[in-house]
Amino acid sequence: MKKKVKKIKHKTKKSLAKRVVILGSGAIKRKRSHRSHCASAKTTKQKRKARKSVLFNEAQYKITAYLIHSNNKK
C-alpha cells in the first residue's frame, strides 16, 4: 500500500504579482524602470520609451511564471 505524499502549496509572491499582468496569450507584461525621479536628466527619447510597457523575455518569463504560479503557457 502506497502512502500519499502531500505536495506543498507554494504561496504567490504578491509583490511581483502586483507589478505584472498576464496577457490572454500567456505572456507577462511589466512596466519599464527609471521613471520615478530625475526626469530633467533624461532625454526625451528615454522618457518616451519608458512610458511603454514591455514583455518578459524567455529567461525572465520562466522565473516570473513560477513565482506567480501562472498556468498559462506562452
JOQUI-V926449 format. One record per residue. N is the residue number from 1. RES is the residue in one letter. PSI is psi in degrees with one decimal (999 if undefined). OMEGA is omega in whole degrees, 0 to 359 (999 if undefined). BURIAL is # if it has 9 or more other C-alpha atoms within 8 Angstrom, else .. Layout:
BEGIN
<<N & RES & PSI & OMEGA & BURIAL> <N & RES & PSI & OMEGA & BURIAL>>
END
This chain:
BEGIN
<<1 & M & 124.6 & 181 & .> <2 & K & 141.0 & 175 & .> <3 & K & 141.9 & 176 & .> <4 & K & 130.2 & 178 & .> <5 & V & 123.9 & 180 & .> <6 & K & 133.4 & 176 & .> <7 & K & 141.6 & 178 & .> <8 & I & 133.8 & 176 & .> <9 & K & 121.8 & 179 & .> <10 & H & 140.3 & 178 & .> <11 & K & 146.5 & 176 & .> <12 & T & 137.9 & 175 & .> <13 & K & 99.2 & 188 & .> <14 & K & -34.7 & 181 & .> <15 & S & -36.2 & 178 & .> <16 & L & -40.0 & 182 & #> <17 & A & -30.4 & 179 & #> <18 & K & -19.7 & 185 & .> <19 & R & -11.0 & 183 & .> <20 & V & 161.3 & 178 & #> <21 & V & 133.3 & 176 & #> <22 & I & 122.7 & 181 & .> <23 & L & 168.5 & 179 & .> <24 & G & -30.7 & 179 & .> <25 & S & -11.2 & 182 & .> <26 & G & -9.8 & 178 & #> <27 & A & 156.1 & 181 & #> <28 & I & 129.3 & 184 & #> <29 & K & 142.5 & 178 & #> <30 & R & 166.0 & 176 & #> <31 & K & 157.1 & 178 & #> <32 & R & 157.6 & 180 & #> <33 & S & -177.0 & 176 & .> <34 & H & 38.9 & 180 & .> <35 & R & -8.1 & 192 & .> <36 & S & -34.3 & 184 & .> <37 & H & 177.2 & 180 & .> <38 & C & 42.8 & 181 & .> <39 & A & -29.4 & 182 & .> <40 & S & -24.2 & 180 & .> <41 & A & -11.2 & 182 & .> <42 & K & 149.5 & 178 & .> <43 & T & 162.9 & 178 & .> <44 & T & -38.1 & 180 & .> <45 & K & -42.2 & 179 & .> <46 & Q & -45.2 & 182 & .> <47 & K & -38.4 & 180 & #> <48 & R & -44.2 & 180 & .> <49 & K & -31.4 & 181 & .> <50 & A & -18.1 & 179 & #> <51 & R & -31.2 & 185 & .> <52 & K & 149.6 & 176 & .> <53 & S & 167.7 & 186 & #> <54 & V & 154.1 & 177 & .> <55 & L & 150.5 & 176 & .> <56 & F & 146.4 & 174 & #> <57 & N & 177.8 & 188 & .> <58 & E & -42.9 & 181 & .> <59 & A & -45.8 & 179 & .> <60 & Q & -36.5 & 182 & .> <61 & Y & -44.9 & 182 & #> <62 & K & -45.0 & 181 & .> <63 & I & -47.6 & 184 & .> <64 & T & -43.5 & 181 & #> <65 & A & -36.6 & 178 & #> <66 & Y & -42.1 & 183 & .> <67 & L & -29.3 & 178 & #> <68 & I & 5.7 & 174 & #> <69 & H & 50.9 & 179 & .> <70 & S & 127.6 & 176 & .> <71 & N & -9.8 & 180 & .> <72 & N & 141.9 & 177 & .> <73 & K & 145.0 & 181 & .> <74 & K & 999 & 999 & .>>
END
